[in-house]
Amino acid sequence: MSHKNINHENHPEKKPTAQEDKIYEDAGAKKIIEGDGCCTPKKSKPVEQHSDDDGHDHEHSNSEKSTFQMFLPAIISLIVLFSGIAMDYFLPQEWFKDWVRILWYAVAYIPVGLPVLKEAFESITKGDVFSEFFLMSIATVGAFAIGEYPEGVAVMLFYSVGEVFQTLAVSRAKSNIKALLDQRPDEVTILVNDQPKTIQAEQAKIGDVIQLKSGEKLALDGELISESASFNTAALTGESKPDTKNKGEAVLAGMINLQTIAQVKVTTAYEDSKLSKILELVQNATAQKAPTELFIRKFARIYTPIVVGLAVLICFLPYFFVENYIFRDWLYRALVFLVISCPCALVISIPLGYFGGIGAASKNGILFKGSNFLDIIANIQNVVMDKTGTMTEGVFKVQEVILKPEFNKDEILKMVNTLENQSTHPVATAIHNYVGEIDSSIKLENTEEISGHGLKANVNGKQLLVGNFKLMDKFNISYDLNPSTIVYTIIAIAYDGKFAGYITIADSIKEDAQLTIDKLKELGVNTTMLSGDKSTVVKFVADKLGITNFFGDLLPEDKVNKVKELKANNESVAFVGDGVNDAPVVALSDVGIAMGGLGSDATIETADVVIQDDKPSKIPMAINIGKQTKKIVWQNIILAFIVKGIVLILGAGGLATMWEAVFADVGVALLAILNAVRIQKMKF
């Protein structure tokens, strides 16, 4: 497990601000933000029972309200406010004065003000005195106290409208993530005595046969028992290109059958599928915050009490220094100061930027375990990658078998095939595909895997060694060839203390590998390729792709040392591998990226970023998403500080009214939100 993936629950710095908490709750995204497991699979209650296709969470959220219902209090308030202003300034009415006028504006205030006053009271009872609700409450109640009724209503009205827009923006960002979270149907059709029967998906058992019609989505992981079928895997990988599977191949929950009826044998329980683990990953991603988010939250909690203190000083301190001190004027300035200083733009737009970044990455089949990794990957200087399965297909084929004449070729190959059957390495698969079925008459004894070297066992009382030439050297087996002269991967074989010969195996470079290296160079990222494969093979691949830094014949600890060398230069490093064998390197790197996350549960556990298909071109895409997210976040921070700084100075000097204050608060917040939403519409 990567050292970076620690449990962040109950971290004191992660407590959201009161307004942020309310907006995410109103948007139905509160559980996603908290990462409390609403979408984590549970034995008793599967994920789909927590969320519907429309994205509604079944708790006390307002997400089921229509947009009109959300704006209704503001519409009522606006109509009453405008009619009051009309009777004040444009169509004066004799009766519209004194308590009638106060009551009229109070009616305008109640629909938008009462919920905020209630939130302020609840925040205070929870110990959060200096919340954004508290600032708005003081400012607007104070405006009423000095007779500025229309302005008091206007501040609360625009604040509430801004909050609705923020809620809608969060809902939109949430829908991108929920699109991934709501991938499986509730029901499946299984065959019972060759008759179709529809049952709840969570009731399906391992071994059941699902009948999948054309256009239907698979609900559980399984093995295809039809001869072949074509699937749309976009929900899992972000790729809409059909993927054809053959009999015996694994098919995963979330895939859509594109052609004729297919039959799939269930191999994994509903709650343990790959998709469930991906859902959990995305669910928890929003709980792990970027340093910028944590700073803004800390900042808001320190900044707000300071602002309240300054407002008090603006109101009372001039009494001792100004000749014609008028309490009402200075109180008005203090209230304007409070409205301007509300940190809404920062509190919402920054988490929304990261939230959108995680959603945009998810749509493209890239899963970030937290917004902190969006920040780190944006500034990454080195991408260190494994060769096999990352830049190459990882699908090996036997090229030639060279064995000494004194050995029986068929006998040796059968023994090698039986021994390699103990391994899950792609090389073992290549040999098995070449030789064929395992010979059950061959009995292995004292089988041992020697890390970075190969396999050893006793067959018929004699030692069998299968691996690289380092394995031959380790057991003092002499051989009469120079391995460096052979470009392909070589599997050396020794039997009964003698060198028997070798098998050459070749892998092919992925079609988008060249594009990946070119894009990384454009981004100014250095690339290094590490591999346990022989140096000649690594050099061949590196030369073809234009990678200047490459190292072969490496043991797992050698890879760790190479990454340490890069980090010794104070440079950030992302390591791309399978996330299982390379766990020590992943833990050491700043960002561990796992390729082909659908293939391994351990990958999802180990890596910080999971690329759901095997496309290396998603590496520069992930970096670009991180860069764009960070750019938008900092644009919002700079915008908020500059505008608020200017209007704060004007407000303290009596040159800004409540109307300017409303723009500095709600206006800037809306601009920042619109900017943050851009990330969700970008093409990467």
Salt bridges, closest charged atoms under 4 A:
GLU13 OE2 - LYS298 NZ 2.96
GLU20 OE2 - ARG297 NH2 2.72
ASP21 OD1 - LYS30 NZ 3.92
GLU25 OE2 - HIS60 NE2 3.45
ASP26 OD2 - LYS22 NZ 2.91
GLU34 OE2 - LYS30 NZ 2.80
GLU48 OE1 - ARG184 NH2 3.63
ASP52 OD2 - HIS58 NE2 2.87
ASP54 OD2 - HIS56 ND1 2.52
ASP57 OD1 - LYS178 NZ 3.77
ASP88 OD1 - ARG101 NE 2.90
GLU94 OE2 - LYS97 NZ 3.25
GLU122 OE2 - LYS118 NZ 3.21
ASP128 OD1 - ARG301 NH1 3.68
GLU148 OE2 - ARG328 NH2 2.43
GLU163 OE1 - LYS22 NZ 2.90
GLU227 OE2 - LYS247 NZ 3.87
GLU239 OE2 - LYS618 NZ 3.57
ASP243 OD2 - LYS245 NZ 3.39
GLU271 OE2 - LYS43 NZ 3.31
ASP272 OD2 - LYS43 NZ 3.92
GLU293 OE1 - LYS289 NZ 3.90
ASP386 OD1 - LYS559 NZ 3.27
GLU448 OE1 - LYS456 NZ 3.63
ASP480 OD2 - LYS404 NZ 2.98
ASP533 OD2 - LYS387 NZ 3.13
ASP543 OD2 - LYS539 NZ 2.70
ASP582 OD1 - LYS559 NZ 3.24
ASP590 OD1 - LYS567 NZ 3.12
ASP601 OD1 - LYS274 NZ 3.57
ASP608 OD2 - LYS4 NZ 3.23
ASP613 OD2 - LYS618 NZ 3.06
ASP665 OD1 - LYS644 NZ 3.84
